[in-house]
Amino acid sequence: MSTKNKKSQTVFVTGGAGFIGSNLIETLLKRKNVDRVVCVDNLDPFYDPAFKRENIKPFLKNEKFKFYKTDIRNFSALEKIFIKEVPTHVVHIAAKANARLSVKDPEEYETVNIHGTLNLLELSKDQKVKKFIFTSSSSVYGNSAKSPFSELSSTDFPLAPYGSSKKAGEVLAHTYAHNFKLPVVCLRLFNAYGERQRPDLVIYKWVENILKGKPIEMSGTGKRARDFTYVGDIVHAIELALSSKGSYEIFNIGNSKPVTLKKLLSLVEKALDKKAIAKSRPSHHASVESTFANTNKAKKVLGWEQQVSLEEGIMKFVKWLRENRFKNIK
Ligand SMILES: NC(=O)c1ccc[n+]([C@@H]2O[C@H](COP(=O)([O-])OP(=O)(O)OC[C@H]3O[C@@H](n4cnc5c(N)ncnc54)[C@H](O)[C@@H]3O)[C@@H](O)[C@H]2O)c1
């Protein structure tokens, strides 16, 4: 019989060396009700794995933390970890996460994002985990949903294989909730930004180029709008979802205040106190016109609300980039 306190949690975080995952782990390790945080990540080379090693480095000293360099497509390796660690909660964050690149490499996105998710659902079902959180994406809405997007808006027409793989993950998770009573929460995240952000994402790339005096790329005329959401607010939503009730729920997690890319650039310039040299490039046809979250359901059911405004979040993020990733750029 397990000697674990009934209320103590062993949280299994996939993709925990990445941007959102490492922010979540940093918070979970501070929680008294969390006994252990198990991180599985294959340090995928889609962006420099050195960043991922750096993300988890401070956690390695913590005795509550355990890291496994493992691919979520490898069922038998995952099974061994599940048997050894006995997770009570799973936060499934690992994914290939770039909509535009998914158009070029749909098979890789399908195997990681769908087959990998299936492996985790299967093991979580066998382990009878108390909550399975799946990080989905606003990409499921494509261009067809009416703004602001509600959880009931159409998700039948994502524009990129990435969005369709996230939709497939949600639907698979539903079948596990239905057939095996696995309690599932899918969080549709909207344009995350903040400390440890992926270097392929817009704010990061702009800050780097502006600091280096290089031109930045602006998609089209800068009119496309995005609902940028601070990573700390996303971590808070995951924590609330971990302790929520219910058998299967989907929540939008977004700032609910979309801004055009032009407006975003003005905020970045203000935070850096430096003007950008902007060059327009054609907008990618797999990238949506706009994202805009209706978060009424998250507010009502989870008690979640966005806390950090875009202005404040950009200031924090730019400060972090200057002190960490770009400390050598004068
Ligand atoms: N960043 C955003 O704006 C955003 C928006 C919506 C949804 N999401 C979702 O949030 C999650 C995290 O995104 P992120 O921005 O932190 O990305 P990230 O790339 O920084 O993190 C994903 C992590 O998953 C790991 N990974 C990839 N393939 C793997 C595999 N086969 N086995 C094990 N680990 C693997 C990567 O090494 C990486 O550390 C993803 O599921 C993404 O789809 C992100």
The ligand as an SDF file (V2000), in Angstrom:
LIG
                    3D

 44 48  0  0  0  0  0  0  0  0999 V2000
    3.5040   29.2210  -26.7100 N   0  0  0  0  0  0  0  0  0  0  0  0
    2.2860   29.4650  -27.1270 C   0  0  0  0  0  0  0  0  0  0  0  0
    1.9570   30.5760  -27.5540 O   0  0  0  0  0  0  0  0  0  0  0  0
    1.2370   28.3890  -27.1020 C   0  0  0  0  0  0  0  0  0  0  0  0
   -0.0790   28.7250  -27.4830 C   0  0  0  0  0  0  0  0  0  0  0  0
   -1.0420   27.7310  -27.4650 C   0  0  0  0  0  0  0  0  0  0  0  0
   -0.7270   26.4540  -27.0590 C   0  0  0  0  0  0  0  0  0  0  0  0
    0.5520   26.1530  -26.7040 N   0  0  0  0  0  0  0  0  0  0  0  0
    0.8450   24.7740  -26.2990 C   0  0  0  0  0  0  0  0  0  0  0  0
    1.5250   24.8290  -25.0590 O   0  0  0  0  0  0  0  0  0  0  0  0
    2.4780   23.7750  -25.0070 C   0  0  0  0  0  0  0  0  0  0  0  0
    3.8620   24.3340  -24.6700 C   0  0  0  0  0  0  0  0  0  0  0  0
    4.2750   25.2470  -25.6530 O   0  0  0  0  0  0  0  0  0  0  0  0
    5.6310   26.0410  -25.5060 P   0  0  0  0  0  0  0  0  0  0  0  0
    5.4510   27.3280  -26.2130 O   0  0  0  0  0  0  0  0  0  0  0  0
    6.0810   26.0140  -24.1060 O   0  0  0  0  0  0  0  0  0  0  0  0
    6.5840   25.1550  -26.4180 O   0  0  0  0  0  0  0  0  0  0  0  0
    8.0500   24.5580  -26.1470 P   0  0  0  0  0  0  0  0  0  0  0  0
    8.4890   24.0350  -27.4850 O   0  0  0  0  0  0  0  0  0  0  0  0
    8.9090   25.5460  -25.4630 O   0  0  0  0  0  0  0  0  0  0  0  0
    7.7510   23.3540  -25.1560 O   0  0  0  0  0  0  0  0  0  0  0  0
    7.3730   22.0770  -25.6070 C   0  0  0  0  0  0  0  0  0  0  0  0
    8.3100   21.0810  -24.9900 C   0  0  0  0  0  0  0  0  0  0  0  0
    7.9220   19.7810  -25.4580 O   0  0  0  0  0  0  0  0  0  0  0  0
    9.0930   19.0470  -25.7110 C   0  0  0  0  0  0  0  0  0  0  0  0
    8.8120   18.0040  -26.6980 N   0  0  0  0  0  0  0  0  0  0  0  0
    8.5700   18.1570  -28.0150 C   0  0  0  0  0  0  0  0  0  0  0  0
    8.4250   16.9640  -28.5880 N   0  0  0  0  0  0  0  0  0  0  0  0
    8.5660   16.0350  -27.6180 C   0  0  0  0  0  0  0  0  0  0  0  0
    8.5370   14.6240  -27.5910 C   0  0  0  0  0  0  0  0  0  0  0  0
    8.3460   13.9190  -28.7090 N   0  0  0  0  0  0  0  0  0  0  0  0
    8.7250   13.9820  -26.4220 N   0  0  0  0  0  0  0  0  0  0  0  0
    8.9660   14.6940  -25.2720 C   0  0  0  0  0  0  0  0  0  0  0  0
    9.0160   16.0410  -25.2360 N   0  0  0  0  0  0  0  0  0  0  0  0
    8.8060   16.7070  -26.3930 C   0  0  0  0  0  0  0  0  0  0  0  0
   10.0970   20.0620  -26.2390 C   0  0  0  0  0  0  0  0  0  0  0  0
   11.4460   19.6140  -26.0990 O   0  0  0  0  0  0  0  0  0  0  0  0
    9.7710   21.2820  -25.4190 C   0  0  0  0  0  0  0  0  0  0  0  0
   10.6180   21.3990  -24.2980 O   0  0  0  0  0  0  0  0  0  0  0  0
    2.4060   23.0480  -26.3290 C   0  0  0  0  0  0  0  0  0  0  0  0
    1.5360   21.9380  -26.1960 O   0  0  0  0  0  0  0  0  0  0  0  0
    1.7850   24.0670  -27.2460 C   0  0  0  0  0  0  0  0  0  0  0  0
    1.0900   23.4460  -28.3060 O   0  0  0  0  0  0  0  0  0  0  0  0
    1.5430   27.0900  -26.7140 C   0  0  0  0  0  0  0  0  0  0  0  0
  1  2  1  0
  2  3  2  0
  2  4  1  0
  4  5  1  0
  4 44  2  0
  5  6  2  0
  6  7  1  0
  7  8  2  0
  8  9  1  0
  8 44  1  0
  9 10  1  0
  9 42  1  0
 10 11  1  0
 11 12  1  0
 11 40  1  0
 12 13  1  0
 13 14  1  0
 14 15  2  0
 14 16  1  0
 14 17  1  0
 17 18  1  0
 18 19  2  0
 18 20  1  0
 18 21  1  0
 21 22  1  0
 22 23  1  0
 23 24  1  0
 23 38  1  0
 24 25  1  0
 25 26  1  0
 25 36  1  0
 26 27  1  0
 26 35  1  0
 27 28  2  0
 28 29  1  0
 29 30  1  0
 29 35  2  0
 30 31  1  0
 30 32  2  0
 32 33  1  0
 33 34  2  0
 34 35  1  0
 36 37  1  0
 36 38  1  0
 38 39  1  0
 40 41  1  0
 40 42  1  0
 42 43  1  0
M  CHG  2   8   1  16  -1
M  END
$$$$
